[in-house]
């Protein structure tokens, strides 16, 4: 009885092997016809080169210290106008704060742009 089970198992394994061997060209063809996908990503818009502005002292805004000011400048937010034009989500992501706090900074910066 043990020999019968062994023969059946070998028969099943042999059948699977025969099917794989018969379809080997199909597997290789499918693998070779795939085109590689190029990575997709987007870059932040570059500031215009024609406008050279002096950076503002962002530490004048309550809650922005030297570390946060440096992070904002490294992200391209160097003036009150830049900060006032940014979204709260973007600013919050840059300096790792809440959107509510970033929104307050944006409002304060907008007030300093008008002054």
Phi and psi restraints in degrees (range 20) as a CNS / XPLOR table:
assign (resid 1 and name C) (resid 2 and name N)
       (resid 2 and name CA) (resid 2 and name C) 1.0 -65.4 20.0 2
assign (resid 2 and name N) (resid 2 and name CA)
       (resid 2 and name C) (resid 3 and name N) 1.0 -32.7 20.0 2
assign (resid 2 and name C) (resid 3 and name N)
       (resid 3 and name CA) (resid 3 and name C) 1.0 -69.9 20.0 2
assign (resid 3 and name N) (resid 3 and name CA)
       (resid 3 and name C) (resid 4 and name N) 1.0 -34.5 20.0 2
assign (resid 3 and name C) (resid 4 and name N)
       (resid 4 and name CA) (resid 4 and name C) 1.0 -65.4 20.0 2
assign (resid 4 and name N) (resid 4 and name CA)
       (resid 4 and name C) (resid 5 and name N) 1.0 -41.8 20.0 2
assign (resid 4 and name C) (resid 5 and name N)
       (resid 5 and name CA) (resid 5 and name C) 1.0 -66.0 20.0 2
assign (resid 5 and name N) (resid 5 and name CA)
       (resid 5 and name C) (resid 6 and name N) 1.0 -40.8 20.0 2
assign (resid 5 and name C) (resid 6 and name N)
       (resid 6 and name CA) (resid 6 and name C) 1.0 -63.4 20.0 2
assign (resid 6 and name N) (resid 6 and name CA)
       (resid 6 and name C) (resid 7 and name N) 1.0 -40.0 20.0 2
assign (resid 6 and name C) (resid 7 and name N)
       (resid 7 and name CA) (resid 7 and name C) 1.0 -65.3 20.0 2
assign (resid 7 and name N) (resid 7 and name CA)
       (resid 7 and name C) (resid 8 and name N) 1.0 -40.5 20.0 2
assign (resid 7 and name C) (resid 8 and name N)
       (resid 8 and name CA) (resid 8 and name C) 1.0 -64.4 20.0 2
assign (resid 8 and name N) (resid 8 and name CA)
       (resid 8 and name C) (resid 9 and name N) 1.0 -44.2 20.0 2
assign (resid 8 and name C) (resid 9 and name N)
       (resid 9 and name CA) (resid 9 and name C) 1.0 -62.4 20.0 2
assign (resid 9 and name N) (resid 9 and name CA)
       (resid 9 and name C) (resid 10 and name N) 1.0 -44.8 20.0 2
assign (resid 9 and name C) (resid 10 and name N)
       (resid 10 and name CA) (resid 10 and name C) 1.0 -64.1 20.0 2
assign (resid 10 and name N) (resid 10 and name CA)
       (resid 10 and name C) (resid 11 and name N) 1.0 -35.7 20.0 2
assign (resid 10 and name C) (resid 11 and name N)
       (resid 11 and name CA) (resid 11 and name C) 1.0 -64.3 20.0 2
assign (resid 11 and name N) (resid 11 and name CA)
       (resid 11 and name C) (resid 12 and name N) 1.0 -41.9 20.0 2
assign (resid 11 and name C) (resid 12 and name N)
       (resid 12 and name CA) (resid 12 and name C) 1.0 -65.6 20.0 2
assign (resid 12 and name N) (resid 12 and name CA)
       (resid 12 and name C) (resid 13 and name N) 1.0 -46.0 20.0 2
assign (resid 12 and name C) (resid 13 and name N)
       (resid 13 and name CA) (resid 13 and name C) 1.0 -63.1 20.0 2
assign (resid 13 and name N) (resid 13 and name CA)
       (resid 13 and name C) (resid 14 and name N) 1.0 -41.3 20.0 2
assign (resid 13 and name C) (resid 14 and name N)
       (resid 14 and name CA) (resid 14 and name C) 1.0 -62.9 20.0 2
assign (resid 14 and name N) (resid 14 and name CA)
       (resid 14 and name C) (resid 15 and name N) 1.0 -40.5 20.0 2
assign (resid 14 and name C) (resid 15 and name N)
       (resid 15 and name CA) (resid 15 and name C) 1.0 -63.5 20.0 2
assign (resid 15 and name N) (resid 15 and name CA)
       (resid 15 and name C) (resid 16 and name N) 1.0 -43.2 20.0 2
assign (resid 15 and name C) (resid 16 and name N)
       (resid 16 and name CA) (resid 16 and name C) 1.0 -62.6 20.0 2
assign (resid 16 and name N) (resid 16 and name CA)
       (resid 16 and name C) (resid 17 and name N) 1.0 -42.0 20.0 2
assign (resid 16 and name C) (resid 17 and name N)
       (resid 17 and name CA) (resid 17 and name C) 1.0 -63.0 20.0 2
assign (resid 17 and name N) (resid 17 and name CA)
       (resid 17 and name C) (resid 18 and name N) 1.0 -40.0 20.0 2
assign (resid 17 and name C) (resid 18 and name N)
       (resid 18 and name CA) (resid 18 and name C) 1.0 -65.5 20.0 2
assign (resid 18 and name N) (resid 18 and name CA)
       (resid 18 and name C) (resid 19 and name N) 1.0 -40.5 20.0 2
assign (resid 18 and name C) (resid 19 and name N)
       (resid 19 and name CA) (resid 19 and name C) 1.0 -65.7 20.0 2
assign (resid 19 and name N) (resid 19 and name CA)
       (resid 19 and name C) (resid 20 and name N) 1.0 -43.7 20.0 2
assign (resid 19 and name C) (resid 20 and name N)
       (resid 20 and name CA) (resid 20 and name C) 1.0 -62.6 20.0 2
assign (resid 20 and name N) (resid 20 and name CA)
       (resid 20 and name C) (resid 21 and name N) 1.0 -40.6 20.0 2
assign (resid 20 and name C) (resid 21 and name N)
       (resid 21 and name CA) (resid 21 and name C) 1.0 -65.3 20.0 2
assign (resid 21 and name N) (resid 21 and name CA)
       (resid 21 and name C) (resid 22 and name N) 1.0 -40.6 20.0 2
assign (resid 21 and name C) (resid 22 and name N)
       (resid 22 and name CA) (resid 22 and name C) 1.0 -67.5 20.0 2
assign (resid 22 and name N) (resid 22 and name CA)
       (resid 22 and name C) (resid 23 and name N) 1.0 -29.4 20.0 2
assign (resid 22 and name C) (resid 23 and name N)
       (resid 23 and name CA) (resid 23 and name C) 1.0 -99.9 20.0 2
assign (resid 23 and name N) (resid 23 and name CA)
       (resid 23 and name C) (resid 24 and name N) 1.0 9.1 20.0 2
assign (resid 23 and name C) (resid 24 and name N)
       (resid 24 and name CA) (resid 24 and name C) 1.0 -60.1 20.0 2
assign (resid 24 and name N) (resid 24 and name CA)
       (resid 24 and name C) (resid 25 and name N) 1.0 -37.5 20.0 2
assign (resid 24 and name C) (resid 25 and name N)
       (resid 25 and name CA) (resid 25 and name C) 1.0 -65.4 20.0 2
assign (resid 25 and name N) (resid 25 and name CA)
       (resid 25 and name C) (resid 26 and name N) 1.0 -36.0 20.0 2
assign (resid 25 and name C) (resid 26 and name N)
       (resid 26 and name CA) (resid 26 and name C) 1.0 -65.1 20.0 2
assign (resid 26 and name N) (resid 26 and name CA)
       (resid 26 and name C) (resid 27 and name N) 1.0 -42.7 20.0 2
assign (resid 26 and name C) (resid 27 and name N)
       (resid 27 and name CA) (resid 27 and name C) 1.0 -63.8 20.0 2
assign (resid 27 and name N) (resid 27 and name CA)
       (resid 27 and name C) (resid 28 and name N) 1.0 -43.2 20.0 2
assign (resid 27 and name C) (resid 28 and name N)
       (resid 28 and name CA) (resid 28 and name C) 1.0 -67.9 20.0 2
assign (resid 28 and name N) (resid 28 and name CA)
       (resid 28 and name C) (resid 29 and name N) 1.0 -41.3 20.0 2
assign (resid 28 and name C) (resid 29 and name N)
       (resid 29 and name CA) (resid 29 and name C) 1.0 -62.9 20.0 2
assign (resid 29 and name N) (resid 29 and name CA)
       (resid 29 and name C) (resid 30 and name N) 1.0 -43.1 20.0 2
assign (resid 29 and name C) (resid 30 and name N)
       (resid 30 and name CA) (resid 30 and name C) 1.0 -63.5 20.0 2
assign (resid 30 and name N) (resid 30 and name CA)
       (resid 30 and name C) (resid 31 and name N) 1.0 -41.7 20.0 2
assign (resid 30 and name C) (resid 31 and name N)
       (resid 31 and name CA) (resid 31 and name C) 1.0 -68.5 20.0 2
assign (resid 31 and name N) (resid 31 and name CA)
       (resid 31 and name C) (resid 32 and name N) 1.0 -35.5 20.0 2
assign (resid 31 and name C) (resid 32 and name N)
       (resid 32 and name CA) (resid 32 and name C) 1.0 -79.6 20.0 2
assign (resid 32 and name N) (resid 32 and name CA)
       (resid 32 and name C) (resid 33 and name N) 1.0 -25.3 20.0 2
assign (resid 32 and name C) (resid 33 and name N)
       (resid 33 and name CA) (resid 33 and name C) 1.0 -85.0 20.0 2
assign (resid 33 and name N) (resid 33 and name CA)
       (resid 33 and name C) (resid 34 and name N) 1.0 -8.3 20.0 2
assign (resid 33 and name C) (resid 34 and name N)
       (resid 34 and name CA) (resid 34 and name C) 1.0 -73.7 20.0 2
assign (resid 34 and name N) (resid 34 and name CA)
       (resid 34 and name C) (resid 35 and name N) 1.0 132.3 20.0 2
assign (resid 34 and name C) (resid 35 and name N)
       (resid 35 and name CA) (resid 35 and name C) 1.0 -91.5 20.0 2
assign (resid 35 and name N) (resid 35 and name CA)
       (resid 35 and name C) (resid 36 and name N) 1.0 140.3 20.0 2
assign (resid 35 and name C) (resid 36 and name N)
       (resid 36 and name CA) (resid 36 and name C) 1.0 -66.5 20.0 2
assign (resid 36 and name N) (resid 36 and name CA)
       (resid 36 and name C) (resid 37 and name N) 1.0 142.0 20.0 2
assign (resid 36 and name C) (resid 37 and name N)
       (resid 37 and name CA) (resid 37 and name C) 1.0 -90.3 20.0 2
assign (resid 37 and name N) (resid 37 and name CA)
       (resid 37 and name C) (resid 38 and name N) 1.0 132.7 20.0 2
assign (resid 37 and name C) (resid 38 and name N)
       (resid 38 and name CA) (resid 38 and name C) 1.0 -80.9 20.0 2
assign (resid 38 and name N) (resid 38 and name CA)
       (resid 38 and name C) (resid 39 and name N) 1.0 143.7 20.0 2
assign (resid 38 and name C) (resid 39 and name N)
       (resid 39 and name CA) (resid 39 and name C) 1.0 -66.4 20.0 2
assign (resid 39 and name N) (resid 39 and name CA)
       (resid 39 and name C) (resid 40 and name N) 1.0 144.0 20.0 2
assign (resid 39 and name C) (resid 40 and name N)
       (resid 40 and name CA) (resid 40 and name C) 1.0 -116.9 20.0 2
assign (resid 40 and name N) (resid 40 and name CA)
       (resid 40 and name C) (resid 41 and name N) 1.0 131.6 20.0 2
assign (resid 40 and name C) (resid 41 and name N)
       (resid 41 and name CA) (resid 41 and name C) 1.0 -157.8 20.0 2
assign (resid 41 and name N) (resid 41 and name CA)
       (resid 41 and name C) (resid 42 and name N) 1.0 162.5 20.0 2
assign (resid 41 and name C) (resid 42 and name N)
       (resid 42 and name CA) (resid 42 and name C) 1.0 -124.2 20.0 2
assign (resid 42 and name N) (resid 42 and name CA)
       (resid 42 and name C) (resid 43 and name N) 1.0 144.6 20.0 2
assign (resid 42 and name C) (resid 43 and name N)
       (resid 43 and name CA) (resid 43 and name C) 1.0 -99.1 20.0 2
assign (resid 43 and name N) (resid 43 and name CA)
       (resid 43 and name C) (resid 44 and name N) 1.0 148.8 20.0 2
assign (resid 43 and name C) (resid 44 and name N)
       (resid 44 and name CA) (resid 44 and name C) 1.0 -66.6 20.0 2
assign (resid 44 and name N) (resid 44 and name CA)
       (resid 44 and name C) (resid 45 and name N) 1.0 150.0 20.0 2
assign (resid 44 and name C) (resid 45 and name N)
       (resid 45 and name CA) (resid 45 and name C) 1.0 -63.2 20.0 2
assign (resid 45 and name N) (resid 45 and name CA)
       (resid 45 and name C) (resid 46 and name N) 1.0 140.2 20.0 2
assign (resid 45 and name C) (resid 46 and name N)
       (resid 46 and name CA) (resid 46 and name C) 1.0 -83.0 20.0 2
assign (resid 46 and name N) (resid 46 and name CA)
       (resid 46 and name C) (resid 47 and name N) 1.0 142.1 20.0 2
assign (resid 46 and name C) (resid 47 and name N)
       (resid 47 and name CA) (resid 47 and name C) 1.0 -68.8 20.0 2
assign (resid 47 and name N) (resid 47 and name CA)
       (resid 47 and name C) (resid 48 and name N) 1.0 149.2 20.0 2
assign (resid 47 and name C) (resid 48 and name N)
       (resid 48 and name CA) (resid 48 and name C) 1.0 -64.2 20.0 2
assign (resid 48 and name N) (resid 48 and name CA)
       (resid 48 and name C) (resid 49 and name N) 1.0 139.7 20.0 2
assign (resid 48 and name C) (resid 49 and name N)
       (resid 49 and name CA) (resid 49 and name C) 1.0 -75.6 20.0 2
assign (resid 49 and name N) (resid 49 and name CA)
       (resid 49 and name C) (resid 50 and name N) 1.0 -25.3 20.0 2
assign (resid 49 and name C) (resid 50 and name N)
       (resid 50 and name CA) (resid 50 and name C) 1.0 -69.6 20.0 2
assign (resid 50 and name N) (resid 50 and name CA)
       (resid 50 and name C) (resid 51 and name N) 1.0 -23.5 20.0 2
assign (resid 50 and name C) (resid 51 and name N)
       (resid 51 and name CA) (resid 51 and name C) 1.0 -102.4 20.0 2
assign (resid 51 and name N) (resid 51 and name CA)
       (resid 51 and name C) (resid 52 and name N) 1.0 103.7 20.0 2
assign (resid 51 and name C) (resid 52 and name N)
       (resid 52 and name CA) (resid 52 and name C) 1.0 -102.6 20.0 2
assign (resid 52 and name N) (resid 52 and name CA)
       (resid 52 and name C) (resid 53 and name N) 1.0 106.6 20.0 2
assign (resid 52 and name C) (resid 53 and name N)
       (resid 53 and name CA) (resid 53 and name C) 1.0 -110.8 20.0 2
assign (resid 53 and name N) (resid 53 and name CA)
       (resid 53 and name C) (resid 54 and name N) 1.0 149.3 20.0 2
assign (resid 53 and name C) (resid 54 and name N)
       (resid 54 and name CA) (resid 54 and name C) 1.0 -78.0 20.0 2
assign (resid 54 and name N) (resid 54 and name CA)
       (resid 54 and name C) (resid 55 and name N) 1.0 134.8 20.0 2
assign (resid 54 and name C) (resid 55 and name N)
       (resid 55 and name CA) (resid 55 and name C) 1.0 -65.8 20.0 2
assign (resid 55 and name N) (resid 55 and name CA)
       (resid 55 and name C) (resid 56 and name N) 1.0 145.5 20.0 2
assign (resid 55 and name C) (resid 56 and name N)
       (resid 56 and name CA) (resid 56 and name C) 1.0 -87.4 20.0 2
assign (resid 56 and name N) (resid 56 and name CA)
       (resid 56 and name C) (resid 57 and name N) 1.0 163.4 20.0 2
assign (resid 56 and name C) (resid 57 and name N)
       (resid 57 and name CA) (resid 57 and name C) 1.0 -83.3 20.0 2
assign (resid 57 and name N) (resid 57 and name CA)
       (resid 57 and name C) (resid 58 and name N) 1.0 92.5 20.0 2
assign (resid 57 and name C) (resid 58 and name N)
       (resid 58 and name CA) (resid 58 and name C) 1.0 -67.5 20.0 2
assign (resid 58 and name N) (resid 58 and name CA)
       (resid 58 and name C) (resid 59 and name N) 1.0 -17.0 20.0 2
assign (resid 58 and name C) (resid 59 and name N)
       (resid 59 and name CA) (resid 59 and name C) 1.0 -71.8 20.0 2
assign (resid 59 and name N) (resid 59 and name CA)
       (resid 59 and name C) (resid 60 and name N) 1.0 -7.6 20.0 2
assign (resid 59 and name C) (resid 60 and name N)
       (resid 60 and name CA) (resid 60 and name C) 1.0 -71.7 20.0 2
assign (resid 60 and name N) (resid 60 and name CA)
       (resid 60 and name C) (resid 61 and name N) 1.0 -16.4 20.0 2
assign (resid 60 and name C) (resid 61 and name N)
       (resid 61 and name CA) (resid 61 and name C) 1.0 -85.4 20.0 2
assign (resid 61 and name N) (resid 61 and name CA)
       (resid 61 and name C) (resid 62 and name N) 1.0 132.8 20.0 2
assign (resid 61 and name C) (resid 62 and name N)
       (resid 62 and name CA) (resid 62 and name C) 1.0 -59.7 20.0 2
assign (resid 62 and name N) (resid 62 and name CA)
       (resid 62 and name C) (resid 63 and name N) 1.0 126.5 20.0 2
assign (resid 62 and name C) (resid 63 and name N)
       (resid 63 and name CA) (resid 63 and name C) 1.0 99.2 20.0 2
assign (resid 63 and name N) (resid 63 and name CA)
       (resid 63 and name C) (resid 64 and name N) 1.0 -12.0 20.0 2
assign (resid 63 and name C) (resid 64 and name N)
       (resid 64 and name CA) (resid 64 and name C) 1.0 -101.0 20.0 2
assign (resid 64 and name N) (resid 64 and name CA)
       (resid 64 and name C) (resid 65 and name N) 1.0 113.9 20.0 2
assign (resid 64 and name C) (resid 65 and name N)
       (resid 65 and name CA) (resid 65 and name C) 1.0 -101.9 20.0 2
assign (resid 65 and name N) (resid 65 and name CA)
       (resid 65 and name C) (resid 66 and name N) 1.0 -172.7 20.0 2
assign (resid 65 and name C) (resid 66 and name N)
       (resid 66 and name CA) (resid 66 and name C) 1.0 -60.8 20.0 2
assign (resid 66 and name N) (resid 66 and name CA)
       (resid 66 and name C) (resid 67 and name N) 1.0 -36.2 20.0 2
assign (resid 66 and name C) (resid 67 and name N)
       (resid 67 and name CA) (resid 67 and name C) 1.0 -68.7 20.0 2
assign (resid 67 and name N) (resid 67 and name CA)
       (resid 67 and name C) (resid 68 and name N) 1.0 -48.4 20.0 2
assign (resid 67 and name C) (resid 68 and name N)
       (resid 68 and name CA) (resid 68 and name C) 1.0 -64.4 20.0 2
assign (resid 68 and name N) (resid 68 and name CA)
       (resid 68 and name C) (resid 69 and name N) 1.0 -39.0 20.0 2
assign (resid 68 and name C) (resid 69 and name N)
       (resid 69 and name CA) (resid 69 and name C) 1.0 -61.9 20.0 2
assign (resid 69 and name N) (resid 69 and name CA)
       (resid 69 and name C) (resid 70 and name N) 1.0 -41.1 20.0 2
assign (resid 69 and name C) (resid 70 and name N)
       (resid 70 and name CA) (resid 70 and name C) 1.0 -64.7 20.0 2
assign (resid 70 and name N) (resid 70 and name CA)
       (resid 70 and name C) (resid 71 and name N) 1.0 -43.0 20.0 2
assign (resid 70 and name C) (resid 71 and name N)
       (resid 71 and name CA) (resid 71 and name C) 1.0 -62.6 20.0 2
assign (resid 71 and name N) (resid 71 and name CA)
       (resid 71 and name C) (resid 72 and name N) 1.0 -41.4 20.0 2
assign (resid 71 and name C) (resid 72 and name N)
       (resid 72 and name CA) (resid 72 and name C) 1.0 -64.6 20.0 2
assign (resid 72 and name N) (resid 72 and name CA)
       (resid 72 and name C) (resid 73 and name N) 1.0 -43.2 20.0 2
assign (resid 72 and name C) (resid 73 and name N)
       (resid 73 and name CA) (resid 73 and name C) 1.0 -65.4 20.0 2
assign (resid 73 and name N) (resid 73 and name CA)
       (resid 73 and name C) (resid 74 and name N) 1.0 -38.5 20.0 2
assign (resid 73 and name C) (resid 74 and name N)
       (resid 74 and name CA) (resid 74 and name C) 1.0 -64.5 20.0 2
assign (resid 74 and name N) (resid 74 and name CA)
       (resid 74 and name C) (resid 75 and name N) 1.0 -26.2 20.0 2
assign (resid 74 and name C) (resid 75 and name N)
       (resid 75 and name CA) (resid 75 and name C) 1.0 -89.5 20.0 2
assign (resid 75 and name N) (resid 75 and name CA)
       (resid 75 and name C) (resid 76 and name N) 1.0 2.7 20.0 2
assign (resid 75 and name C) (resid 76 and name N)
       (resid 76 and name CA) (resid 76 and name C) 1.0 94.1 20.0 2
assign (resid 76 and name N) (resid 76 and name CA)
       (resid 76 and name C) (resid 77 and name N) 1.0 9.2 20.0 2
assign (resid 76 and name C) (resid 77 and name N)
       (resid 77 and name CA) (resid 77 and name C) 1.0 -105.4 20.0 2
assign (resid 77 and name N) (resid 77 and name CA)
       (resid 77 and name C) (resid 78 and name N) 1.0 96.9 20.0 2
assign (resid 77 and name C) (resid 78 and name N)
       (resid 78 and name CA) (resid 78 and name C) 1.0 -115.6 20.0 2
assign (resid 78 and name N) (resid 78 and name CA)
       (resid 78 and name C) (resid 79 and name N) 1.0 -12.2 20.0 2
assign (resid 78 and name C) (resid 79 and name N)
       (resid 79 and name CA) (resid 79 and name C) 1.0 -126.2 20.0 2
assign (resid 79 and name N) (resid 79 and name CA)
       (resid 79 and name C) (resid 80 and name N) 1.0 165.3 20.0 2
assign (resid 79 and name C) (resid 80 and name N)
       (resid 80 and name CA) (resid 80 and name C) 1.0 -61.3 20.0 2
assign (resid 80 and name N) (resid 80 and name CA)
       (resid 80 and name C) (resid 81 and name N) 1.0 -37.3 20.0 2
assign (resid 80 and name C) (resid 81 and name N)
       (resid 81 and name CA) (resid 81 and name C) 1.0 -64.1 20.0 2
assign (resid 81 and name N) (resid 81 and name CA)
       (resid 81 and name C) (resid 82 and name N) 1.0 -41.4 20.0 2
assign (resid 81 and name C) (resid 82 and name N)
       (resid 82 and name CA) (resid 82 and name C) 1.0 -60.8 20.0 2
assign (resid 82 and name N) (resid 82 and name CA)
       (resid 82 and name C) (resid 83 and name N) 1.0 -45.5 20.0 2
assign (resid 82 and name C) (resid 83 and name N)
       (resid 83 and name CA) (resid 83 and name C) 1.0 -66.6 20.0 2
assign (resid 83 and name N) (resid 83 and name CA)
       (resid 83 and name C) (resid 84 and name N) 1.0 -40.6 20.0 2
assign (resid 83 and name C) (resid 84 and name N)
       (resid 84 and name CA) (resid 84 and name C) 1.0 -65.9 20.0 2
assign (resid 84 and name N) (resid 84 and name CA)
       (resid 84 and name C) (resid 85 and name N) 1.0 -27.6 20.0 2
assign (resid 84 and name C) (resid 85 and name N)
       (resid 85 and name CA) (resid 85 and name C) 1.0 -89.5 20.0 2
assign (resid 85 and name N) (resid 85 and name CA)
       (resid 85 and name C) (resid 86 and name N) 1.0 -5.9 20.0 2
assign (resid 85 and name C) (resid 86 and name N)
       (resid 86 and name CA) (resid 86 and name C) 1.0 -83.5 20.0 2
assign (resid 86 and name N) (resid 86 and name CA)
       (resid 86 and name C) (resid 87 and name N) 1.0 161.2 20.0 2
assign (resid 86 and name C) (resid 87 and name N)
       (resid 87 and name CA) (resid 87 and name C) 1.0 -89.7 20.0 2
assign (resid 87 and name N) (resid 87 and name CA)
       (resid 87 and name C) (resid 88 and name N) 1.0 152.6 20.0 2
assign (resid 87 and name C) (resid 88 and name N)
       (resid 88 and name CA) (resid 88 and name C) 1.0 -62.6 20.0 2
assign (resid 88 and name N) (resid 88 and name CA)
       (resid 88 and name C) (resid 89 and name N) 1.0 -36.4 20.0 2
assign (resid 88 and name C) (resid 89 and name N)
       (resid 89 and name CA) (resid 89 and name C) 1.0 -64.8 20.0 2
assign (resid 89 and name N) (resid 89 and name CA)
       (resid 89 and name C) (resid 90 and name N) 1.0 -40.4 20.0 2
assign (resid 89 and name C) (resid 90 and name N)
       (resid 90 and name CA) (resid 90 and name C) 1.0 -66.9 20.0 2
assign (resid 90 and name N) (resid 90 and name CA)
       (resid 90 and name C) (resid 91 and name N) 1.0 -46.3 20.0 2
assign (resid 90 and name C) (resid 91 and name N)
       (resid 91 and name CA) (resid 91 and name C) 1.0 -64.2 20.0 2
assign (resid 91 and name N) (resid 91 and name CA)
       (resid 91 and name C) (resid 92 and name N) 1.0 -42.8 20.0 2
assign (resid 91 and name C) (resid 92 and name N)
       (resid 92 and name CA) (resid 92 and name C) 1.0 -61.1 20.0 2
assign (resid 92 and name N) (resid 92 and name CA)
       (resid 92 and name C) (resid 93 and name N) 1.0 -38.2 20.0 2
assign (resid 92 and name C) (resid 93 and name N)
       (resid 93 and name CA) (resid 93 and name C) 1.0 -69.1 20.0 2
assign (resid 93 and name N) (resid 93 and name CA)
       (resid 93 and name C) (resid 94 and name N) 1.0 -38.6 20.0 2
assign (resid 93 and name C) (resid 94 and name N)
       (resid 94 and name CA) (resid 94 and name C) 1.0 -63.1 20.0 2
assign (resid 94 and name N) (resid 94 and name CA)
       (resid 94 and name C) (resid 95 and name N) 1.0 -48.8 20.0 2
assign (resid 94 and name C) (resid 95 and name N)
       (resid 95 and name CA) (resid 95 and name C) 1.0 -103.9 20.0 2
assign (resid 95 and name N) (resid 95 and name CA)
       (resid 95 and name C) (resid 96 and name N) 1.0 2.8 20.0 2
assign (resid 95 and name C) (resid 96 and name N)
       (resid 96 and name CA) (resid 96 and name C) 1.0 60.5 20.0 2
assign (resid 96 and name N) (resid 96 and name CA)
       (resid 96 and name C) (resid 97 and name N) 1.0 57.1 20.0 2
assign (resid 96 and name C) (resid 97 and name N)
       (resid 97 and name CA) (resid 97 and name C) 1.0 -130.2 20.0 2
assign (resid 97 and name N) (resid 97 and name CA)
       (resid 97 and name C) (resid 98 and name N) 1.0 177.9 20.0 2
assign (resid 97 and name C) (resid 98 and name N)
       (resid 98 and name CA) (resid 98 and name C) 1.0 -75.4 20.0 2
assign (resid 98 and name N) (resid 98 and name CA)
       (resid 98 and name C) (resid 99 and name N) 1.0 155.4 20.0 2
assign (resid 98 and name C) (resid 99 and name N)
       (resid 99 and name CA) (resid 99 and name C) 1.0 -66.2 20.0 2
assign (resid 99 and name N) (resid 99 and name CA)
       (resid 99 and name C) (resid 100 and name N) 1.0 -31.2 20.0 2
assign (resid 99 and name C) (resid 100 and name N)
       (resid 100 and name CA) (resid 100 and name C) 1.0 -63.9 20.0 2
assign (resid 100 and name N) (resid 100 and name CA)
       (resid 100 and name C) (resid 101 and name N) 1.0 -44.2 20.0 2
assign (resid 100 and name C) (resid 101 and name N)
       (resid 101 and name CA) (resid 101 and name C) 1.0 -66.8 20.0 2
assign (resid 101 and name N) (resid 101 and name CA)
       (resid 101 and name C) (resid 102 and name N) 1.0 -40.1 20.0 2
assign (resid 101 and name C) (resid 102 and name N)
       (resid 102 and name CA) (resid 102 and name C) 1.0 -63.4 20.0 2
assign (resid 102 and name N) (resid 102 and name CA)
       (resid 102 and name C) (resid 103 and name N) 1.0 -38.4 20.0 2
assign (resid 102 and name C) (resid 103 and name N)
       (resid 103 and name CA) (resid 103 and name C) 1.0 -63.0 20.0 2
assign (resid 103 and name N) (resid 103 and name CA)
       (resid 103 and name C) (resid 104 and name N) 1.0 -36.2 20.0 2
assign (resid 103 and name C) (resid 104 and name N)
       (resid 104 and name CA) (resid 104 and name C) 1.0 -65.6 20.0 2
assign (resid 104 and name N) (resid 104 and name CA)
       (resid 104 and name C) (resid 105 and name N) 1.0 -42.1 20.0 2
assign (resid 104 and name C) (resid 105 and name N)
       (resid 105 and name CA) (resid 105 and name C) 1.0 -61.5 20.0 2
assign (resid 105 and name N) (resid 105 and name CA)
       (resid 105 and name C) (resid 106 and name N) 1.0 -41.3 20.0 2
assign (resid 105 and name C) (resid 106 and name N)
       (resid 106 and name CA) (resid 106 and name C) 1.0 -63.7 20.0 2
assign (resid 106 and name N) (resid 106 and name CA)
       (resid 106 and name C) (resid 107 and name N) 1.0 -43.2 20.0 2
assign (resid 106 and name C) (resid 107 and name N)
       (resid 107 and name CA) (resid 107 and name C) 1.0 -62.6 20.0 2
assign (resid 107 and name N) (resid 107 and name CA)
       (resid 107 and name C) (resid 108 and name N) 1.0 -42.9 20.0 2
assign (resid 107 and name C) (resid 108 and name N)
       (resid 108 and name CA) (resid 108 and name C) 1.0 -63.9 20.0 2
assign (resid 108 and name N) (resid 108 and name CA)
       (resid 108 and name C) (resid 109 and name N) 1.0 -40.0 20.0 2
assign (resid 108 and name C) (resid 109 and name N)
       (resid 109 and name CA) (resid 109 and name C) 1.0 -66.0 20.0 2
assign (resid 109 and name N) (resid 109 and name CA)
       (resid 109 and name C) (resid 110 and name N) 1.0 -37.9 20.0 2
assign (resid 109 and name C) (resid 110 and name N)
       (resid 110 and name CA) (resid 110 and name C) 1.0 -64.2 20.0 2
assign (resid 110 and name N) (resid 110 and name CA)
       (resid 110 and name C) (resid 111 and name N) 1.0 -36.4 20.0 2
assign (resid 110 and name C) (resid 111 and name N)
       (resid 111 and name CA) (resid 111 and name C) 1.0 -66.7 20.0 2
assign (resid 111 and name N) (resid 111 and name CA)
       (resid 111 and name C) (resid 112 and name N) 1.0 -33.4 20.0 2
assign (resid 111 and name C) (resid 112 and name N)
       (resid 112 and name CA) (resid 112 and name C) 1.0 -77.2 20.0 2
assign (resid 112 and name N) (resid 112 and name CA)
       (resid 112 and name C) (resid 113 and name N) 1.0 -25.3 20.0 2
assign (resid 112 and name C) (resid 113 and name N)
       (resid 113 and name CA) (resid 113 and name C) 1.0 -68.4 20.0 2
assign (resid 113 and name N) (resid 113 and name CA)
       (resid 113 and name C) (resid 114 and name N) 1.0 -40.5 20.0 2
assign (resid 113 and name C) (resid 114 and name N)
       (resid 114 and name CA) (resid 114 and name C) 1.0 -71.7 20.0 2
assign (resid 114 and name N) (resid 114 and name CA)
       (resid 114 and name C) (resid 115 and name N) 1.0 -27.1 20.0 2
